[in-house]
Amino acid sequence: MMLPVLGFSVLLAKLFPVGGQLLIMLLGGMYGPVFGKLPPALFHAFVLLANYVPAVIVATIFVNKAQLSERLPKEMPGSSTLLYGLALLVIYHGLRIFASTVPGGGAPFVVSIYSPFLIIPSNILVVIGVTKVLLAALPRLRVRESMPEEKGSSRLWWTAGSADQRRG
């Protein structure tokens, strides 16, 4: 269940980059008093961690509370799409951190110019993969016949239950 957690965390980090923004505001950015004397790669790594660590925590809580491991089929749809999107994102962030170790400014500039060719397909693939995962999850429904009858007719009522009851 690591792949859906990573997919959800990427979506959360892209939609709500709270940790990185907070780190930049509190510590003054790359040229502030804290990171001003350190290499830029360290700043990029800290911002990356500040963005993704809270998102991974929230995504893990969501996947556990939603019981996705029980509700998804063994061969999860969208796993290859998620994997390709996450791989493109890792390549981009690796290139960005590596380029920021080069003195001057040419290498980070080149990475920033060509980054949309990795980021946009990555975001699209992650959204498609997460959507496939969510659509493949079985609903938690079970039949309960103990509800009051309406005018002599017997009705089946659907209530929350486990996915194993739906599969069996």
Phi and psi in radians as a Rosetta constraint file:
Dihedral C 1 N 2 CA 2 C 2 CIRCULARHARMONIC -1.260 0.35
Dihedral N 2 CA 2 C 2 N 3 CIRCULARHARMONIC -0.612 0.35
Dihedral C 2 N 3 CA 3 C 3 CIRCULARHARMONIC -1.136 0.35
Dihedral N 3 CA 3 C 3 N 4 CIRCULARHARMONIC -0.806 0.35
Dihedral C 3 N 4 CA 4 C 4 CIRCULARHARMONIC -1.112 0.35
Dihedral N 4 CA 4 C 4 N 5 CIRCULARHARMONIC -0.621 0.35
Dihedral C 4 N 5 CA 5 C 5 CIRCULARHARMONIC -1.093 0.35
Dihedral N 5 CA 5 C 5 N 6 CIRCULARHARMONIC -0.772 0.35
Dihedral C 5 N 6 CA 6 C 6 CIRCULARHARMONIC -1.150 0.35
Dihedral N 6 CA 6 C 6 N 7 CIRCULARHARMONIC -0.684 0.35
Dihedral C 6 N 7 CA 7 C 7 CIRCULARHARMONIC -1.106 0.35
Dihedral N 7 CA 7 C 7 N 8 CIRCULARHARMONIC -0.804 0.35
Dihedral C 7 N 8 CA 8 C 8 CIRCULARHARMONIC -1.123 0.35
Dihedral N 8 CA 8 C 8 N 9 CIRCULARHARMONIC -0.656 0.35
Dihedral C 8 N 9 CA 9 C 9 CIRCULARHARMONIC -1.206 0.35
Dihedral N 9 CA 9 C 9 N 10 CIRCULARHARMONIC -0.605 0.35
Dihedral C 9 N 10 CA 10 C 10 CIRCULARHARMONIC -1.127 0.35
Dihedral N 10 CA 10 C 10 N 11 CIRCULARHARMONIC -0.754 0.35
Dihedral C 10 N 11 CA 11 C 11 CIRCULARHARMONIC -1.080 0.35
Dihedral N 11 CA 11 C 11 N 12 CIRCULARHARMONIC -0.783 0.35
Dihedral C 11 N 12 CA 12 C 12 CIRCULARHARMONIC -1.121 0.35
Dihedral N 12 CA 12 C 12 N 13 CIRCULARHARMONIC -0.707 0.35
Dihedral C 12 N 13 CA 13 C 13 CIRCULARHARMONIC -1.182 0.35
Dihedral N 13 CA 13 C 13 N 14 CIRCULARHARMONIC -0.583 0.35
Dihedral C 13 N 14 CA 14 C 14 CIRCULARHARMONIC -1.288 0.35
Dihedral N 14 CA 14 C 14 N 15 CIRCULARHARMONIC -0.675 0.35
Dihedral C 14 N 15 CA 15 C 15 CIRCULARHARMONIC -1.375 0.35
Dihedral N 15 CA 15 C 15 N 16 CIRCULARHARMONIC -0.641 0.35
Dihedral C 15 N 16 CA 16 C 16 CIRCULARHARMONIC -2.276 0.35
Dihedral N 16 CA 16 C 16 N 17 CIRCULARHARMONIC 1.388 0.35
Dihedral C 16 N 17 CA 17 C 17 CIRCULARHARMONIC -1.423 0.35
Dihedral N 17 CA 17 C 17 N 18 CIRCULARHARMONIC 0.994 0.35
Dihedral C 17 N 18 CA 18 C 18 CIRCULARHARMONIC -1.190 0.35
Dihedral N 18 CA 18 C 18 N 19 CIRCULARHARMONIC -0.783 0.35
Dihedral C 18 N 19 CA 19 C 19 CIRCULARHARMONIC -1.090 0.35
Dihedral N 19 CA 19 C 19 N 20 CIRCULARHARMONIC -0.788 0.35
Dihedral C 19 N 20 CA 20 C 20 CIRCULARHARMONIC -1.165 0.35
Dihedral N 20 CA 20 C 20 N 21 CIRCULARHARMONIC -0.712 0.35
Dihedral C 20 N 21 CA 21 C 21 CIRCULARHARMONIC -1.144 0.35
Dihedral N 21 CA 21 C 21 N 22 CIRCULARHARMONIC -0.706 0.35
Dihedral C 21 N 22 CA 22 C 22 CIRCULARHARMONIC -1.125 0.35
Dihedral N 22 CA 22 C 22 N 23 CIRCULARHARMONIC -0.727 0.35
Dihedral C 22 N 23 CA 23 C 23 CIRCULARHARMONIC -1.092 0.35
Dihedral N 23 CA 23 C 23 N 24 CIRCULARHARMONIC -0.738 0.35
Dihedral C 23 N 24 CA 24 C 24 CIRCULARHARMONIC -1.154 0.35
Dihedral N 24 CA 24 C 24 N 25 CIRCULARHARMONIC -0.737 0.35
Dihedral C 24 N 25 CA 25 C 25 CIRCULARHARMONIC -1.192 0.35
Dihedral N 25 CA 25 C 25 N 26 CIRCULARHARMONIC -0.707 0.35
Dihedral C 25 N 26 CA 26 C 26 CIRCULARHARMONIC -1.336 0.35
Dihedral N 26 CA 26 C 26 N 27 CIRCULARHARMONIC -0.618 0.35
Dihedral C 26 N 27 CA 27 C 27 CIRCULARHARMONIC -1.816 0.35
Dihedral N 27 CA 27 C 27 N 28 CIRCULARHARMONIC 0.055 0.35
Dihedral C 27 N 28 CA 28 C 28 CIRCULARHARMONIC 1.469 0.35
Dihedral N 28 CA 28 C 28 N 29 CIRCULARHARMONIC 0.233 0.35
Dihedral C 28 N 29 CA 29 C 29 CIRCULARHARMONIC 1.398 0.35
Dihedral N 29 CA 29 C 29 N 30 CIRCULARHARMONIC -2.910 0.35
Dihedral C 29 N 30 CA 30 C 30 CIRCULARHARMONIC -1.184 0.35
Dihedral N 30 CA 30 C 30 N 31 CIRCULARHARMONIC -0.552 0.35
Dihedral C 30 N 31 CA 31 C 31 CIRCULARHARMONIC -1.897 0.35
Dihedral N 31 CA 31 C 31 N 32 CIRCULARHARMONIC 0.347 0.35
Dihedral C 31 N 32 CA 32 C 32 CIRCULARHARMONIC -1.378 0.35
Dihedral N 32 CA 32 C 32 N 33 CIRCULARHARMONIC -2.975 0.35
Dihedral C 32 N 33 CA 33 C 33 CIRCULARHARMONIC -1.190 0.35
Dihedral N 33 CA 33 C 33 N 34 CIRCULARHARMONIC -0.484 0.35
Dihedral C 33 N 34 CA 34 C 34 CIRCULARHARMONIC -1.494 0.35
Dihedral N 34 CA 34 C 34 N 35 CIRCULARHARMONIC -0.915 0.35
Dihedral C 34 N 35 CA 35 C 35 CIRCULARHARMONIC -1.641 0.35
Dihedral N 35 CA 35 C 35 N 36 CIRCULARHARMONIC 0.005 0.35
Dihedral C 35 N 36 CA 36 C 36 CIRCULARHARMONIC -1.085 0.35
Dihedral N 36 CA 36 C 36 N 37 CIRCULARHARMONIC -0.588 0.35
Dihedral C 36 N 37 CA 37 C 37 CIRCULARHARMONIC -1.736 0.35
Dihedral N 37 CA 37 C 37 N 38 CIRCULARHARMONIC -0.070 0.35
Dihedral C 37 N 38 CA 38 C 38 CIRCULARHARMONIC -1.664 0.35
Dihedral N 38 CA 38 C 38 N 39 CIRCULARHARMONIC 2.834 0.35
Dihedral C 38 N 39 CA 39 C 39 CIRCULARHARMONIC -1.139 0.35
Dihedral N 39 CA 39 C 39 N 40 CIRCULARHARMONIC 2.574 0.35
Dihedral C 39 N 40 CA 40 C 40 CIRCULARHARMONIC -1.080 0.35
Dihedral N 40 CA 40 C 40 N 41 CIRCULARHARMONIC -0.486 0.35
Dihedral C 40 N 41 CA 41 C 41 CIRCULARHARMONIC -1.082 0.35
Dihedral N 41 CA 41 C 41 N 42 CIRCULARHARMONIC -0.615 0.35
Dihedral C 41 N 42 CA 42 C 42 CIRCULARHARMONIC -1.158 0.35
Dihedral N 42 CA 42 C 42 N 43 CIRCULARHARMONIC -0.693 0.35
Dihedral C 42 N 43 CA 43 C 43 CIRCULARHARMONIC -1.097 0.35
Dihedral N 43 CA 43 C 43 N 44 CIRCULARHARMONIC -0.805 0.35
Dihedral C 43 N 44 CA 44 C 44 CIRCULARHARMONIC -1.090 0.35
Dihedral N 44 CA 44 C 44 N 45 CIRCULARHARMONIC -0.672 0.35
Dihedral C 44 N 45 CA 45 C 45 CIRCULARHARMONIC -1.163 0.35
Dihedral N 45 CA 45 C 45 N 46 CIRCULARHARMONIC -0.712 0.35
Dihedral C 45 N 46 CA 46 C 46 CIRCULARHARMONIC -1.161 0.35
Dihedral N 46 CA 46 C 46 N 47 CIRCULARHARMONIC -0.711 0.35
Dihedral C 46 N 47 CA 47 C 47 CIRCULARHARMONIC -1.136 0.35
Dihedral N 47 CA 47 C 47 N 48 CIRCULARHARMONIC -0.688 0.35
Dihedral C 47 N 48 CA 48 C 48 CIRCULARHARMONIC -1.085 0.35
Dihedral N 48 CA 48 C 48 N 49 CIRCULARHARMONIC -0.793 0.35
Dihedral C 48 N 49 CA 49 C 49 CIRCULARHARMONIC -1.127 0.35
Dihedral N 49 CA 49 C 49 N 50 CIRCULARHARMONIC -0.711 0.35
Dihedral C 49 N 50 CA 50 C 50 CIRCULARHARMONIC -1.165 0.35
Dihedral N 50 CA 50 C 50 N 51 CIRCULARHARMONIC -0.487 0.35
Dihedral C 50 N 51 CA 51 C 51 CIRCULARHARMONIC -1.374 0.35
Dihedral N 51 CA 51 C 51 N 52 CIRCULARHARMONIC -0.753 0.35
Dihedral C 51 N 52 CA 52 C 52 CIRCULARHARMONIC -1.610 0.35
Dihedral N 52 CA 52 C 52 N 53 CIRCULARHARMONIC -0.479 0.35
Dihedral C 52 N 53 CA 53 C 53 CIRCULARHARMONIC -1.119 0.35
Dihedral N 53 CA 53 C 53 N 54 CIRCULARHARMONIC -0.853 0.35
Dihedral C 53 N 54 CA 54 C 54 CIRCULARHARMONIC -1.104 0.35
Dihedral N 54 CA 54 C 54 N 55 CIRCULARHARMONIC -0.606 0.35
Dihedral C 54 N 55 CA 55 C 55 CIRCULARHARMONIC -1.164 0.35
Dihedral N 55 CA 55 C 55 N 56 CIRCULARHARMONIC -0.667 0.35
Dihedral C 55 N 56 CA 56 C 56 CIRCULARHARMONIC -1.156 0.35
Dihedral N 56 CA 56 C 56 N 57 CIRCULARHARMONIC -0.678 0.35
Dihedral C 56 N 57 CA 57 C 57 CIRCULARHARMONIC -1.113 0.35
Dihedral N 57 CA 57 C 57 N 58 CIRCULARHARMONIC -0.821 0.35
Dihedral C 57 N 58 CA 58 C 58 CIRCULARHARMONIC -1.145 0.35
Dihedral N 58 CA 58 C 58 N 59 CIRCULARHARMONIC -0.721 0.35
Dihedral C 58 N 59 CA 59 C 59 CIRCULARHARMONIC -1.144 0.35
Dihedral N 59 CA 59 C 59 N 60 CIRCULARHARMONIC -0.662 0.35
Dihedral C 59 N 60 CA 60 C 60 CIRCULARHARMONIC -1.131 0.35
Dihedral N 60 CA 60 C 60 N 61 CIRCULARHARMONIC -0.737 0.35
Dihedral C 60 N 61 CA 61 C 61 CIRCULARHARMONIC -1.092 0.35
Dihedral N 61 CA 61 C 61 N 62 CIRCULARHARMONIC -0.742 0.35
Dihedral C 61 N 62 CA 62 C 62 CIRCULARHARMONIC -1.100 0.35
Dihedral N 62 CA 62 C 62 N 63 CIRCULARHARMONIC -0.809 0.35
Dihedral C 62 N 63 CA 63 C 63 CIRCULARHARMONIC -1.130 0.35
Dihedral N 63 CA 63 C 63 N 64 CIRCULARHARMONIC -0.659 0.35
Dihedral C 63 N 64 CA 64 C 64 CIRCULARHARMONIC -1.233 0.35
Dihedral N 64 CA 64 C 64 N 65 CIRCULARHARMONIC -0.753 0.35
Dihedral C 64 N 65 CA 65 C 65 CIRCULARHARMONIC -1.187 0.35
Dihedral N 65 CA 65 C 65 N 66 CIRCULARHARMONIC -0.625 0.35
Dihedral C 65 N 66 CA 66 C 66 CIRCULARHARMONIC -1.402 0.35
Dihedral N 66 CA 66 C 66 N 67 CIRCULARHARMONIC -0.129 0.35
Dihedral C 66 N 67 CA 67 C 67 CIRCULARHARMONIC 0.936 0.35
Dihedral N 67 CA 67 C 67 N 68 CIRCULARHARMONIC 0.812 0.35
Dihedral C 67 N 68 CA 68 C 68 CIRCULARHARMONIC -1.157 0.35
Dihedral N 68 CA 68 C 68 N 69 CIRCULARHARMONIC -0.491 0.35
Dihedral C 68 N 69 CA 69 C 69 CIRCULARHARMONIC -1.124 0.35
Dihedral N 69 CA 69 C 69 N 70 CIRCULARHARMONIC -0.556 0.35
Dihedral C 69 N 70 CA 70 C 70 CIRCULARHARMONIC -1.459 0.35
Dihedral N 70 CA 70 C 70 N 71 CIRCULARHARMONIC -0.467 0.35
Dihedral C 70 N 71 CA 71 C 71 CIRCULARHARMONIC -1.660 0.35
Dihedral N 71 CA 71 C 71 N 72 CIRCULARHARMONIC -0.183 0.35
Dihedral C 71 N 72 CA 72 C 72 CIRCULARHARMONIC -1.661 0.35
Dihedral N 72 CA 72 C 72 N 73 CIRCULARHARMONIC 2.591 0.35
Dihedral C 72 N 73 CA 73 C 73 CIRCULARHARMONIC -1.186 0.35
Dihedral N 73 CA 73 C 73 N 74 CIRCULARHARMONIC 2.875 0.35
Dihedral C 73 N 74 CA 74 C 74 CIRCULARHARMONIC -1.075 0.35
Dihedral N 74 CA 74 C 74 N 75 CIRCULARHARMONIC -0.769 0.35
Dihedral C 74 N 75 CA 75 C 75 CIRCULARHARMONIC -1.635 0.35
Dihedral N 75 CA 75 C 75 N 76 CIRCULARHARMONIC 1.741 0.35
Dihedral C 75 N 76 CA 76 C 76 CIRCULARHARMONIC -1.279 0.35
Dihedral N 76 CA 76 C 76 N 77 CIRCULARHARMONIC 2.151 0.35
Dihedral C 76 N 77 CA 77 C 77 CIRCULARHARMONIC -1.169 0.35
Dihedral N 77 CA 77 C 77 N 78 CIRCULARHARMONIC 2.514 0.35
Dihedral C 77 N 78 CA 78 C 78 CIRCULARHARMONIC 1.497 0.35
Dihedral N 78 CA 78 C 78 N 79 CIRCULARHARMONIC 0.023 0.35
Dihedral C 78 N 79 CA 79 C 79 CIRCULARHARMONIC -1.203 0.35
Dihedral N 79 CA 79 C 79 N 80 CIRCULARHARMONIC -0.690 0.35
Dihedral C 79 N 80 CA 80 C 80 CIRCULARHARMONIC -1.217 0.35
Dihedral N 80 CA 80 C 80 N 81 CIRCULARHARMONIC -0.645 0.35
Dihedral C 80 N 81 CA 81 C 81 CIRCULARHARMONIC -1.106 0.35
Dihedral N 81 CA 81 C 81 N 82 CIRCULARHARMONIC -0.785 0.35
Dihedral C 81 N 82 CA 82 C 82 CIRCULARHARMONIC -1.078 0.35
Dihedral N 82 CA 82 C 82 N 83 CIRCULARHARMONIC -0.731 0.35
Dihedral C 82 N 83 CA 83 C 83 CIRCULARHARMONIC -1.110 0.35
Dihedral N 83 CA 83 C 83 N 84 CIRCULARHARMONIC -0.761 0.35
Dihedral C 83 N 84 CA 84 C 84 CIRCULARHARMONIC -1.133 0.35
Dihedral N 84 CA 84 C 84 N 85 CIRCULARHARMONIC -0.740 0.35
Dihedral C 84 N 85 CA 85 C 85 CIRCULARHARMONIC -1.113 0.35
Dihedral N 85 CA 85 C 85 N 86 CIRCULARHARMONIC -0.752 0.35
Dihedral C 85 N 86 CA 86 C 86 CIRCULARHARMONIC -1.180 0.35
Dihedral N 86 CA 86 C 86 N 87 CIRCULARHARMONIC -0.615 0.35
Dihedral C 86 N 87 CA 87 C 87 CIRCULARHARMONIC -1.135 0.35
Dihedral N 87 CA 87 C 87 N 88 CIRCULARHARMONIC -0.738 0.35
Dihedral C 87 N 88 CA 88 C 88 CIRCULARHARMONIC -1.087 0.35
Dihedral N 88 CA 88 C 88 N 89 CIRCULARHARMONIC -0.674 0.35
Dihedral C 88 N 89 CA 89 C 89 CIRCULARHARMONIC -1.178 0.35
Dihedral N 89 CA 89 C 89 N 90 CIRCULARHARMONIC -0.701 0.35
Dihedral C 89 N 90 CA 90 C 90 CIRCULARHARMONIC -1.148 0.35
Dihedral N 90 CA 90 C 90 N 91 CIRCULARHARMONIC -0.692 0.35
Dihedral C 90 N 91 CA 91 C 91 CIRCULARHARMONIC -1.076 0.35
Dihedral N 91 CA 91 C 91 N 92 CIRCULARHARMONIC -0.776 0.35
Dihedral C 91 N 92 CA 92 C 92 CIRCULARHARMONIC -1.080 0.35
Dihedral N 92 CA 92 C 92 N 93 CIRCULARHARMONIC -0.858 0.35
Dihedral C 92 N 93 CA 93 C 93 CIRCULARHARMONIC -1.154 0.35
Dihedral N 93 CA 93 C 93 N 94 CIRCULARHARMONIC -0.626 0.35
Dihedral C 93 N 94 CA 94 C 94 CIRCULARHARMONIC -1.110 0.35
Dihedral N 94 CA 94 C 94 N 95 CIRCULARHARMONIC -0.774 0.35
Dihedral C 94 N 95 CA 95 C 95 CIRCULARHARMONIC -1.107 0.35
Dihedral N 95 CA 95 C 95 N 96 CIRCULARHARMONIC -0.678 0.35
Dihedral C 95 N 96 CA 96 C 96 CIRCULARHARMONIC -1.149 0.35
Dihedral N 96 CA 96 C 96 N 97 CIRCULARHARMONIC -0.788 0.35
Dihedral C 96 N 97 CA 97 C 97 CIRCULARHARMONIC -1.195 0.35
Dihedral N 97 CA 97 C 97 N 98 CIRCULARHARMONIC -0.703 0.35
Dihedral C 97 N 98 CA 98 C 98 CIRCULARHARMONIC -1.136 0.35
Dihedral N 98 CA 98 C 98 N 99 CIRCULARHARMONIC -0.723 0.35
Dihedral C 98 N 99 CA 99 C 99 CIRCULARHARMONIC -1.164 0.35
Dihedral N 99 CA 99 C 99 N 100 CIRCULARHARMONIC -0.524 0.35
Dihedral C 99 N 100 CA 100 C 100 CIRCULARHARMONIC -1.314 0.35
Dihedral N 100 CA 100 C 100 N 101 CIRCULARHARMONIC -0.138 0.35
Dihedral C 100 N 101 CA 101 C 101 CIRCULARHARMONIC -1.453 0.35
Dihedral N 101 CA 101 C 101 N 102 CIRCULARHARMONIC -0.293 0.35
Dihedral C 101 N 102 CA 102 C 102 CIRCULARHARMONIC -1.390 0.35
Dihedral N 102 CA 102 C 102 N 103 CIRCULARHARMONIC 2.181 0.35
Dihedral C 102 N 103 CA 103 C 103 CIRCULARHARMONIC -1.212 0.35
Dihedral N 103 CA 103 C 103 N 104 CIRCULARHARMONIC 2.676 0.35
Dihedral C 103 N 104 CA 104 C 104 CIRCULARHARMONIC 1.956 0.35
Dihedral N 104 CA 104 C 104 N 105 CIRCULARHARMONIC -1.865 0.35
Dihedral C 104 N 105 CA 105 C 105 CIRCULARHARMONIC 2.920 0.35
Dihedral N 105 CA 105 C 105 N 106 CIRCULARHARMONIC -0.031 0.35
Dihedral C 105 N 106 CA 106 C 106 CIRCULARHARMONIC -1.246 0.35
Dihedral N 106 CA 106 C 106 N 107 CIRCULARHARMONIC -0.776 0.35
Dihedral C 106 N 107 CA 107 C 107 CIRCULARHARMONIC -1.149 0.35
Dihedral N 107 CA 107 C 107 N 108 CIRCULARHARMONIC -0.802 0.35
Dihedral C 107 N 108 CA 108 C 108 CIRCULARHARMONIC -1.099 0.35
Dihedral N 108 CA 108 C 108 N 109 CIRCULARHARMONIC -0.565 0.35
Dihedral C 108 N 109 CA 109 C 109 CIRCULARHARMONIC -1.147 0.35
Dihedral N 109 CA 109 C 109 N 110 CIRCULARHARMONIC -0.759 0.35
Dihedral C 109 N 110 CA 110 C 110 CIRCULARHARMONIC -1.113 0.35
Dihedral N 110 CA 110 C 110 N 111 CIRCULARHARMONIC -0.725 0.35
Dihedral C 110 N 111 CA 111 C 111 CIRCULARHARMONIC -1.115 0.35
Dihedral N 111 CA 111 C 111 N 112 CIRCULARHARMONIC -0.706 0.35
Dihedral C 111 N 112 CA 112 C 112 CIRCULARHARMONIC -1.208 0.35
Dihedral N 112 CA 112 C 112 N 113 CIRCULARHARMONIC -0.534 0.35
Dihedral C 112 N 113 CA 113 C 113 CIRCULARHARMONIC -1.219 0.35
Dihedral N 113 CA 113 C 113 N 114 CIRCULARHARMONIC -0.753 0.35
Dihedral C 113 N 114 CA 114 C 114 CIRCULARHARMONIC -1.619 0.35
Dihedral N 114 CA 114 C 114 N 115 CIRCULARHARMONIC 0.004 0.35
Dihedral C 114 N 115 CA 115 C 115 CIRCULARHARMONIC -1.127 0.35
Dihedral N 115 CA 115 C 115 N 116 CIRCULARHARMONIC -0.568 0.35
Dihedral C 115 N 116 CA 116 C 116 CIRCULARHARMONIC -1.058 0.35
Dihedral N 116 CA 116 C 116 N 117 CIRCULARHARMONIC -0.434 0.35
Dihedral C 116 N 117 CA 117 C 117 CIRCULARHARMONIC -1.253 0.35
Dihedral N 117 CA 117 C 117 N 118 CIRCULARHARMONIC -0.257 0.35
Dihedral C 117 N 118 CA 118 C 118 CIRCULARHARMONIC -1.851 0.35
Dihedral N 118 CA 118 C 118 N 119 CIRCULARHARMONIC -0.694 0.35
Dihedral C 118 N 119 CA 119 C 119 CIRCULARHARMONIC -1.249 0.35
Dihedral N 119 CA 119 C 119 N 120 CIRCULARHARMONIC -0.808 0.35
Dihedral C 119 N 120 CA 120 C 120 CIRCULARHARMONIC -1.116 0.35
Dihedral N 120 CA 120 C 120 N 121 CIRCULARHARMONIC -0.865 0.35
Dihedral C 120 N 121 CA 121 C 121 CIRCULARHARMONIC -1.084 0.35
Dihedral N 121 CA 121 C 121 N 122 CIRCULARHARMONIC -0.606 0.35
Dihedral C 121 N 122 CA 122 C 122 CIRCULARHARMONIC -1.087 0.35
Dihedral N 122 CA 122 C 122 N 123 CIRCULARHARMONIC -0.821 0.35
Dihedral C 122 N 123 CA 123 C 123 CIRCULARHARMONIC -1.090 0.35
Dihedral N 123 CA 123 C 123 N 124 CIRCULARHARMONIC -0.727 0.35
Dihedral C 123 N 124 CA 124 C 124 CIRCULARHARMONIC -1.115 0.35
Dihedral N 124 CA 124 C 124 N 125 CIRCULARHARMONIC -0.786 0.35
Dihedral C 124 N 125 CA 125 C 125 CIRCULARHARMONIC -1.136 0.35
Dihedral N 125 CA 125 C 125 N 126 CIRCULARHARMONIC -0.670 0.35
Dihedral C 125 N 126 CA 126 C 126 CIRCULARHARMONIC -1.173 0.35
Dihedral N 126 CA 126 C 126 N 127 CIRCULARHARMONIC -0.737 0.35
Dihedral C 126 N 127 CA 127 C 127 CIRCULARHARMONIC -1.113 0.35
Dihedral N 127 CA 127 C 127 N 128 CIRCULARHARMONIC -0.756 0.35
Dihedral C 127 N 128 CA 128 C 128 CIRCULARHARMONIC -1.115 0.35
Dihedral N 128 CA 128 C 128 N 129 CIRCULARHARMONIC -0.760 0.35
Dihedral C 128 N 129 CA 129 C 129 CIRCULARHARMONIC -1.118 0.35
Dihedral N 129 CA 129 C 129 N 130 CIRCULARHARMONIC -0.765 0.35
Dihedral C 129 N 130 CA 130 C 130 CIRCULARHARMONIC -1.152 0.35
Dihedral N 130 CA 130 C 130 N 131 CIRCULARHARMONIC -0.665 0.35
Dihedral C 130 N 131 CA 131 C 131 CIRCULARHARMONIC -1.123 0.35
Dihedral N 131 CA 131 C 131 N 132 CIRCULARHARMONIC -0.738 0.35
Dihedral C 131 N 132 CA 132 C 132 CIRCULARHARMONIC -1.096 0.35
Dihedral N 132 CA 132 C 132 N 133 CIRCULARHARMONIC -0.692 0.35
Dihedral C 132 N 133 CA 133 C 133 CIRCULARHARMONIC -1.112 0.35
Dihedral N 133 CA 133 C 133 N 134 CIRCULARHARMONIC -0.802 0.35
Dihedral C 133 N 134 CA 134 C 134 CIRCULARHARMONIC -1.162 0.35
Dihedral N 134 CA 134 C 134 N 135 CIRCULARHARMONIC -0.635 0.35
Dihedral C 134 N 135 CA 135 C 135 CIRCULARHARMONIC -1.272 0.35
Dihedral N 135 CA 135 C 135 N 136 CIRCULARHARMONIC -0.435 0.35
Dihedral C 135 N 136 CA 136 C 136 CIRCULARHARMONIC -1.422 0.35
Dihedral N 136 CA 136 C 136 N 137 CIRCULARHARMONIC -0.270 0.35
Dihedral C 136 N 137 CA 137 C 137 CIRCULARHARMONIC -1.219 0.35
Dihedral N 137 CA 137 C 137 N 138 CIRCULARHARMONIC 2.279 0.35
Dihedral C 137 N 138 CA 138 C 138 CIRCULARHARMONIC -1.295 0.35
Dihedral N 138 CA 138 C 138 N 139 CIRCULARHARMONIC 2.536 0.35
Dihedral C 138 N 139 CA 139 C 139 CIRCULARHARMONIC -1.237 0.35
Dihedral N 139 CA 139 C 139 N 140 CIRCULARHARMONIC 2.693 0.35
Dihedral C 139 N 140 CA 140 C 140 CIRCULARHARMONIC -1.637 0.35
Dihedral N 140 CA 140 C 140 N 141 CIRCULARHARMONIC 1.427 0.35
Dihedral C 140 N 141 CA 141 C 141 CIRCULARHARMONIC -2.191 0.35
Dihedral N 141 CA 141 C 141 N 142 CIRCULARHARMONIC 2.582 0.35
Dihedral C 141 N 142 CA 142 C 142 CIRCULARHARMONIC -2.570 0.35
Dihedral N 142 CA 142 C 142 N 143 CIRCULARHARMONIC 2.780 0.35
Dihedral C 142 N 143 CA 143 C 143 CIRCULARHARMONIC -1.533 0.35
Dihedral N 143 CA 143 C 143 N 144 CIRCULARHARMONIC 2.342 0.35
Dihedral C 143 N 144 CA 144 C 144 CIRCULARHARMONIC -2.322 0.35
Dihedral N 144 CA 144 C 144 N 145 CIRCULARHARMONIC 2.237 0.35
Dihedral C 144 N 145 CA 145 C 145 CIRCULARHARMONIC -1.865 0.35
Dihedral N 145 CA 145 C 145 N 146 CIRCULARHARMONIC 0.253 0.35
Dihedral C 145 N 146 CA 146 C 146 CIRCULARHARMONIC -1.672 0.35
Dihedral N 146 CA 146 C 146 N 147 CIRCULARHARMONIC 0.187 0.35
Dihedral C 146 N 147 CA 147 C 147 CIRCULARHARMONIC -1.351 0.35
Dihedral N 147 CA 147 C 147 N 148 CIRCULARHARMONIC 2.687 0.35
Dihedral C 147 N 148 CA 148 C 148 CIRCULARHARMONIC -1.114 0.35
Dihedral N 148 CA 148 C 148 N 149 CIRCULARHARMONIC 2.493 0.35
Dihedral C 148 N 149 CA 149 C 149 CIRCULARHARMONIC -1.440 0.35
Dihedral N 149 CA 149 C 149 N 150 CIRCULARHARMONIC 2.594 0.35
Dihedral C 149 N 150 CA 150 C 150 CIRCULARHARMONIC -1.807 0.35
Dihedral N 150 CA 150 C 150 N 151 CIRCULARHARMONIC 2.006 0.35
Dihedral C 150 N 151 CA 151 C 151 CIRCULARHARMONIC 0.866 0.35
Dihedral N 151 CA 151 C 151 N 152 CIRCULARHARMONIC 0.801 0.35
Dihedral C 151 N 152 CA 152 C 152 CIRCULARHARMONIC 1.427 0.35
Dihedral N 152 CA 152 C 152 N 153 CIRCULARHARMONIC -0.070 0.35
Dihedral C 152 N 153 CA 153 C 153 CIRCULARHARMONIC -1.624 0.35
Dihedral N 153 CA 153 C 153 N 154 CIRCULARHARMONIC 2.534 0.35
Dihedral C 153 N 154 CA 154 C 154 CIRCULARHARMONIC -1.700 0.35
Dihedral N 154 CA 154 C 154 N 155 CIRCULARHARMONIC 2.250 0.35
Dihedral C 154 N 155 CA 155 C 155 CIRCULARHARMONIC -2.082 0.35
Dihedral N 155 CA 155 C 155 N 156 CIRCULARHARMONIC 2.613 0.35
Dihedral C 155 N 156 CA 156 C 156 CIRCULARHARMONIC -1.714 0.35
Dihedral N 156 CA 156 C 156 N 157 CIRCULARHARMONIC 2.252 0.35
Dihedral C 156 N 157 CA 157 C 157 CIRCULARHARMONIC -1.894 0.35
Dihedral N 157 CA 157 C 157 N 158 CIRCULARHARMONIC 2.449 0.35
Dihedral C 157 N 158 CA 158 C 158 CIRCULARHARMONIC -1.752 0.35
Dihedral N 158 CA 158 C 158 N 159 CIRCULARHARMONIC 2.273 0.35
Dihedral C 158 N 159 CA 159 C 159 CIRCULARHARMONIC -2.329 0.35
Dihedral N 159 CA 159 C 159 N 160 CIRCULARHARMONIC 3.031 0.35
Dihedral C 159 N 160 CA 160 C 160 CIRCULARHARMONIC -1.200 0.35
Dihedral N 160 CA 160 C 160 N 161 CIRCULARHARMONIC 2.436 0.35
Dihedral C 160 N 161 CA 161 C 161 CIRCULARHARMONIC -2.743 0.35
Dihedral N 161 CA 161 C 161 N 162 CIRCULARHARMONIC -2.988 0.35
Dihedral C 161 N 162 CA 162 C 162 CIRCULARHARMONIC -1.596 0.35
Dihedral N 162 CA 162 C 162 N 163 CIRCULARHARMONIC 2.848 0.35
Dihedral C 162 N 163 CA 163 C 163 CIRCULARHARMONIC -1.263 0.35
Dihedral N 163 CA 163 C 163 N 164 CIRCULARHARMONIC -0.447 0.35
Dihedral C 163 N 164 CA 164 C 164 CIRCULARHARMONIC -1.128 0.35
Dihedral N 164 CA 164 C 164 N 165 CIRCULARHARMONIC -0.567 0.35
Dihedral C 164 N 165 CA 165 C 165 CIRCULARHARMONIC -1.216 0.35
Dihedral N 165 CA 165 C 165 N 166 CIRCULARHARMONIC -0.539 0.35
Dihedral C 165 N 166 CA 166 C 166 CIRCULARHARMONIC -1.318 0.35
Dihedral N 166 CA 166 C 166 N 167 CIRCULARHARMONIC -0.606 0.35
Dihedral C 166 N 167 CA 167 C 167 CIRCULARHARMONIC -1.322 0.35
Dihedral N 167 CA 167 C 167 N 168 CIRCULARHARMONIC -0.532 0.35
